[in-house]
């Protein structure tokens, strides 16, 4: 049976709004903070609770759909066949813990590997970025324009801070040259939001040496709908199941930017 994606967008926005309100309410209470892969990779009970909330909703309303989430849901998934929800319950957990700002809920829905619906919700600003395949992308209720050409000299570059580690190895010094040639560089600490900033023009590119699918899944559809480019450093389509390098940009910049990307082994 075919899926009515406009109707699904309306339903999922309601779930996201409910989850966002729960997160905002939790911020007045003490947080249980844990670490995952390293001491700077934080997770809280709200990450787990929010992912569980969406998992329960999907299981109840769309039992034949699959889900991949940052906090362990679908970790054995090996195929994108059928309908797949890729969810980051709180993208920017470090910001959530330390700043209580600049973090988002991100959801991308794919059918047989093709992006159909994307939502990125800035929880504290209550700002929505949404898209349906072939229907354009929106910032709240305003439809976003197609990305216009921009030169590197006038570009605002979004970079994850990990680039500093790579600056003097494996060609990483090229990133220093890139920043020097651009108008300015920014780092906000939430890949999902920064990718949406590329879509709406607040940034002209976003570069990350290692992202997981849930970091960019919701934004992929949004970027595509405004004509932005999104690939790995080797100019391949980003994986929906595996981690990898990631660069998104205004299409006029993409080929030039790829020449600055370091070799990641």
PATI-409479 format. One line per 5 residues: number of its first residue (from 1); their letters; for each residue y, z, x of N, C-alpha, C. Coordinates in steps of 0.2 Angstrom, whole numbers. Each point is the difference from the previous one (the first is absolute). Example, Ala and Ser with C-alpha at 12.3 -4.5 7.8 and 13.67 -1.06 7.14 Angstrom:
residues 2
1) AS) -28:39:66:6:0:-4:6:0:4; 5:-4:-2:6:1:4:5:3:-4
//
This chain:
residues 265
1) XXXXX) -6:0:4:6:0:-4:6:0:4; 5:-4:-1:6:-1:4:4:6:-1; 4:2:5:5:6:0:7:-2:-2; 3:4:-4:7:-1:-2:4:4:5; 2:-3:5:3:3:6:7:3:-2
6) XXXXX) 4:-4:-4:6:3:-2:-1:7:-4; -5:0:-4:-1:6:-4:-3:6:5; -4:-2:5:-2:4:5:5:3:4; 5:-4:2:6:3:3:4:5:-4; 0:-1:-6:4:5:-4:-4:7:0
11) XXXXX) -7:-1:-1:-4:6:0:0:4:7; -1:-4:5:0:3:7:7:3:2; 5:-3:-2:7:3:1:0:7:-4; -3:1:-5:0:6:-4:-4:5:4; -5:-2:3:-4:5:4:4:2:6
16) XXXXX) 3:-5:4:4:1:6:5:5:-2; 4:-1:-5:5:4:-2:-2:8:-1; -6:0:-3:-3:7:-1:-2:3:6; -3:-4:5:-2:3:6:7:2:4; 5:-4:0:6:1:4:3:7:-3
21) XXXXX) 0:1:-6:3:6:-3:-4:6:3; -7:-1:0:-4:6:2:2:1:8; 1:-5:4:1:1:7:7:3:0; 5:-2:-3:7:3:0:-1:8:-2; -3:1:-5:-1:7:-2:-3:4:5
26) XXXXX) -5:-2:4:-4:3:5:4:2:6; 6:-3:1:4:1:6:3:7:0; 0:4:-6:3:6:0:-5:6:2; -6:-3:1:-6:5:2:-2:-1:7; -3:5:3:-3:-1:7:-5:-5:0
31) XXXXX) 0:-4:6:-5:-6:0:-6:2:5; -6:-2:-1:-5:1:4:0:-6:4; 1:0:7:1:-6:4:-6:0:5; -3:-6:0:-6:-1:5:2:-6:4; -4:-1:6:0:-6:4:-6:-4:-1
36) XXXXX) 1:-6:2:-6:-5:-1:-2:-2:7; 2:-6:2:-2:-3:6:3:3:6; 6:3:-1:4:3:6:5:5:-3; 3:4:4:4:5:-2:6:-2:-4; 2:-7:1:6:-2:-4:-2:-4:-6
41) XXXXX) -7:-1:-1:-2:-3:-6:-2:5:-6; 5:1:-4:0:6:-5:-2:-3:-6; -3:5:-4:-3:-1:-7:1:7:-3; 2:0:-6:1:6:-4:-4:0:-7; -1:5:-3:-4:0:-6:3:-4:-5
46) XXXXX) 7:-2:0:3:-5:-5:-3:-7:2; -1:-2:6:-3:-6:1:-7:-1:-3; -4:6:1:-7:0:-3:1:0:-8; 4:4:-2:1:1:-8:2:-7:-3; 5:-3:3:3:-6:-3:-6:-6:1
51) XXXXX) -3:0:5:-5:-5:0:-6:1:-5; -2:6:-1:-5:2:-5:3:-2:-7; 6:1:-1:3:-1:-7:-1:-8:-1; 2:-4:5:-1:-7:-2:-7:-2:0; -5:3:4:-7:-2:0:-2:2:-7
56) XXXXX) 1:6:-3:-2:2:-7:3:-5:-5; 6:-2:0:3:-5:-4:-4:-7:0; -1:-2:6:-3:-7:0:-7:1:-2; -4:5:2:-7:1:-3:0:0:-7; 5:4:-3:-1:1:-8:2:-7:-3
61) XXXXX) 5:-4:2:3:-5:-3:-3:-7:2; -2:0:6:-2:-7:3:-6:2:5; -6:2:-3:-6:2:4:-3:-5:4; 1:-6:-1:-3:-6:4:5:-2:6; 6:3:0:4:-1:6:-2:4:6
66) XXXXX) 2:-2:6:-1:4:6:6:3:2; 0:5:5:6:3:2:-1:2:8; 5:-2:3:1:2:8:6:4:0; -1:7:3:6:4:1:0:3:7; 6:2:2:1:3:6:-4:6:1
71) XXXXX) -1:4:-5:-3:7:1:-8:0:-1; -3:-6:1:-7:-1:0:-4:-3:-6; 4:-2:-5:-3:-4:-5:-2:-7:2; -6:-2:-1:-2:-6:2:-1:-2:7; -1:6:4:0:-1:7:-6:-5:3
76) XXXXX) -5:0:-5:-6:-4:2:0:-7:-3; 6:-2:-3:1:-7:-3:0:-5:5; -4:-5:-1:-1:-6:5:2:-7:-3; 2:0:-7:2:-6:-3:6:1:-5; 4:-6:0:5:0:-5:-1:-4:-6
81) XXXXX) -7:-1:-1:-2:-4:-6:2:5:-6; 2:-4:-6:2:4:-6:7:2:0; 1:5:-3:7:3:-1:0:7:5; 5:0:5:0:5:4:7:3:0; 1:6:-1:6:4:1:0:3:7
86) XXXXX) 6:-1:3:1:3:7:6:5:-1; -1:6:2:5:5:-2:1:5:6; 7:1:1:2:5:4:4:5:-4; -3:6:-1:3:5:-5:6:2:3; 1:1:6:7:2:3:0:-3:7
91) XXXXX) 4:-6:0:1:-4:6:7:3:3; -1:3:6:5:4:3:-1:7:-1; -6:3:2:-1:7:-1:4:4:4; 1:-2:6:4:4:5:7:1:-3; 3:-5:-3:6:0:-3:0:5:-6
96) XXXXX) -5:0:-4:-1:4:-6:0:7:3; -4:2:5:0:7:3:6:2:3; 3:-4:4:6:2:4:7:-1:-3; 0:-6:-4:7:-2:-3:0:1:-7; -5:0:-3:-1:-1:-8:4:-6:-2
101) XXXXX) 0:-5:3:3:-7:-1:-3:-5:3; 1:-7:-2:-2:-6:3:-8:0:1; -3:1:-6:-7:-1:-1:-1:-3:-7; -6:-3:0:-2:-4:-6:-7:0:-2; -1:-2:-7:-7:-1:-2:0:-8:0
106) XXXXX) -6:-2:3:-1:-8:0:-6:-2:-3; 0:-5:-4:-6:-2:-3:0:-8:0; -5:-3:3:-1:-7:-1:-7:-1:-3; 0:-5:-5:-6:-2:-4:-2:-7:2; -6:-1:2:-2:-7:2:-6:-2:-4
111) XXXXX) -1:-6:-1:-5:-3:-4:-4:-5:5; -6:1:2:-3:-4:5:4:-2:6; 4:5:2:3:0:6:7:-3:-1; 2:-2:-6:7:-3:-1:4:6:-3; 6:1:3:5:5:-3:3:-2:-7
116) XXXXX) -1:5:-4:2:-2:-7:6:5:-2; 0:6:2:5:5:-2:2:4:5; 6:2:1:2:4:6:5:5:-3; 0:7:2:4:5:-2:2:4:6; 6:1:2:2:5:5:5:4:-4
121) XXXXX) -1:7:0:5:4:-3:3:6:4; 6:-1:2:4:5:4:0:7:-5; -4:5:2:0:5:-5:6:4:-1; 4:1:6:6:4:-1:6:-4:-2; 1:-6:2:5:-4:-3:-1:-3:-7
126) XXXXX) -7:1:-2:-2:-3:-6:2:-8:0; -2:-3:5:2:-7:1:-7:-4:0; 0:-5:-4:-6:-4:-1:0:-7:3; -5:-2:3:-1:-6:3:-7:-3:-4; 0:-5:-3:-5:-3:-4:-1:-7:0
131) XXXXX) -6:-3:0:-1:-7:-1:-6:-2:-3; 0:-5:-4:-6:-3:-2:-1:-7:3; -6:-2:1:-1:-7:3:3:-5:-4; 4:-4:3:4:-6:-3:5:2:-5; 2:6:0:5:2:-5:6:3:4
136) XXXXX) 1:0:6:5:3:4:-1:7:1; 5:3:4:0:7:2:6:3:-2; 0:7:-1:6:3:-3:1:7:3; 6:1:1:3:7:2:3:3:-6; -4:5:-3:2:3:-6:-1:-6:-5
141) XXXXX) 6:-1:-4:-1:-6:-5:4:-6:3; 2:0:6:3:-6:3:-5:-4:3; 0:-7:-1:-5:-4:3:3:-2:7; -4:1:5:2:-2:7:1:-7:1; 5:-2:4:0:-7:2:-5:-2:5
146) XXXXX) -1:-6:1:-4:-3:6:4:2:6; -4:2:6:3:2:6:4:-6:3; 6:1:2:4:-5:3:-1:0:8; 1:-6:3:-1:-1:7:5:5:4; -2:3:5:4:4:4:-2:-1:8
151) XXXXX) 5:1:4:-2:-1:7:-1:7:3; -4:0:6:-2:6:3:6:4:2; 6:-4:2:6:4:2:3:4:-6; -1:-2:-6:3:3:-6:-6:4:-3; -6:1:3:-5:3:-4:0:8:1
156) XXXXX) -2:3:-5:-1:8:0:-8:0:1; -2:3:5:-7:1:2:-3:7:-2; -5:0:-4:-4:6:-1:-6:1:4; 0:5:4:-6:1:5:-3:7:-1; -6:0:0:-4:7:0:1:3:7
161) XXXXX) 1:6:1:2:3:7:-5:-1:5; -6:-2:-2:-6:-1:5:2:-5:5; 5:-4:-2:2:-6:5:2:3:7; 3:6:-1:2:3:7:-5:1:5; -6:2:-3:-6:1:4:-2:-6:4
166) XXXXX) 1:-6:-4:-3:-7:3:6:-3:4; 6:3:0:5:-4:3:-1:-3:7; -4:4:4:-1:-3:7:-7:-1:2; -4:-2:-5:-7:-2:1:-2:-6:-5; -5:-4:2:-3:-5:-4:6:-4:-4
171) XXXXX) 5:-2:4:5:-4:-3:5:4:-4; -1:6:0:5:4:-5:7:0:2; 1:-2:6:8:-1:2:3:-5:-4; -4:-4:-3:3:-6:-5:4:4:-6; -3:5:-2:3:4:-6:7:2:2
176) XXXXX) 1:2:6:6:3:3:5:-6:-1; -2:-6:3:4:-6:-1:2:-2:-7; -5:1:-4:1:-2:-7:6:5:-3; -1:6:1:5:5:-3:7:-1:3; 0:-2:7:6:-1:3:4:-7:-3
181) XXXXX) -4:-5:-2:3:-6:-2:2:1:-8; -3:4:-3:1:1:-7:7:4:-1; 2:0:-7:6:4:-1:-1:7:0; -6:3:-2:-1:7:0:-7:1:-2; -3:6:2:-6:2:-2:0:6:-4
186) XXXXX) -5:1:-5:-1:6:-4:-7:2:0; -1:6:-2:-7:3:-1:1:5:-5; -4:-1:-6:1:5:-6:-6:4:-1; -6:-1:3:-6:4:0:-4:-1:-6; 1:-6:-4:-4:-2:-6:-1:-7:0
191) XXXXX) -6:-3:2:-1:-7:1:1:-3:-7; -3:3:-5:1:-3:-7:7:-1:-2; 4:5:2:7:-1:-2:4:-5:5; -2:0:6:3:-4:5:-1:-8:-2; -7:-1:-2:-1:-7:-2:3:-2:-6
196) XXXXX) 1:5:-5:5:-2:-6:7:-1:2; 2:3:6:7:-1:2:0:-7:3; -5:-3:3:0:-7:2:1:-4:-6; -4:2:-5:0:-5:-6:7:0:-3; 4:6:0:6:0:-4:6:-1:5
201) XXXXX) -1:-1:6:5:-2:5:3:6:4; -2:6:-1:3:6:4:-3:-1:7; -6:-3:1:-2:-1:7:-2:-8:0; 0:-3:6:-2:-7:0:-7:-1:3; -3:6:3:-7:0:2:-2:7:1
206) XXXXX) -7:1:-1:-3:6:2:-6:-1:4; 0:4:5:-6:-1:5:-3:6:1; -7:0:0:-4:6:1:-6:-2:4; -2:4:5:-5:-2:5:-7:2:-3; 0:4:-6:-7:2:-3:2:3:-7
211) XXXXX) -2:-4:-5:0:2:-7:-6:-1:-3; -1:4:-5:-6:0:-4:1:-4:-7; -4:-3:-3:1:-4:-6:4:4:-5; -1:7:-1:4:3:-5:7:1:2; 2:-1:6:7:0:2:4:-6:-3
216) XXXXX) -4:-5:0:4:-6:-2:-2:-4:-6; -6:2:-3:-3:-3:-6:5:-1:-6; 4:5:-2:4:0:-5:6:-5:2; 2:0:6:6:-4:2:-2:-8:1; -6:-1:1:-2:-7:2:2:-5:-6
221) XXXXX) -1:2:-6:1:-4:-6:8:-1:-1; 3:6:2:7:0:-1:4:-5:5; -3:0:6:3:-4:6:-2:-7:-2; -6:-2:-2:-1:-7:-2:4:-2:-5; 2:4:-5:4:-3:-6:7:-1:2
226) XXXXX) 2:2:6:7:-1:2:0:-6:6; -6:-2:1:-1:-5:5:0:2:7; 0:7:1:-1:3:7:-7:-1:3; 0:0:7:-6:-1:3:-3:6:2; -7:1:0:-3:6:2:-7:-2:3
231) XXXXX) -1:2:6:-6:-2:4:-1:6:5; -6:-1:4:-1:4:6:4:-3:6; -1:3:5:4:-3:6:-3:-6:2; -6:-2:-1:-3:-6:1:1:-5:-5; 4:1:-5:2:-5:-5:-6:-1:-5
236) XXXXX) -4:5:-1:-5:0:-5:2:4:-6; -4:-1:-6:1:4:-6:-2:7:1; 4:5:-2:-2:7:1:-7:1:-4; -4:4:3:-6:2:-3:1:5:-6; -4:0:-5:0:5:-5:-4:5:1
241) XXXXX) -4:0:5:-5:5:1:0:4:7; 4:-4:5:0:3:7:7:1:2; 1:5:5:6:1:3:2:-6:5; 6:-1:1:2:-5:5:8:0:1; 2:-5:4:7:-1:1:3:-3:-6
246) XXXXX) 7:1:-1:3:-3:-6:7:-1:2; 3:-6:-3:7:-2:1:1:-4:-7; 6:2:-3:3:-3:-6:7:-2:2; 2:-6:-2:7:-2:1:2:-5:-5; 7:-1:1:3:-6:-4:-4:-6:4
251) XXXXX) -2:-5:-4:-4:-6:2:4:-3:6; 6:-1:0:4:-3:6:-1:3:6; -2:7:0:-1:3:6:-7:1:3; -5:-1:-4:-6:2:1:-3:-3:7; 0:-6:0:-3:-4:6:3:3:7
256) XXXXX) 7:0:0:3:3:5:-2:7:2; 0:4:-5:-2:7:1:-7:1:3; -5:-4:-2:-7:0:2:0:-1:8; 5:-3:3:0:-1:7:2:6:4; 2:5:-4:2:6:3:-5:6:0
261) XXXXX) -5:-2:-4:-5:5:-2:-5:2:6; -1:6:2:-5:2:5:-7:-1:-1; -4:-1:5:-7:-1:-1:-3:7:-1; -4:1:-6:-3:6:-2:-7:-1:1; -3:4:4:-8:0:1:-3:5:-3
//
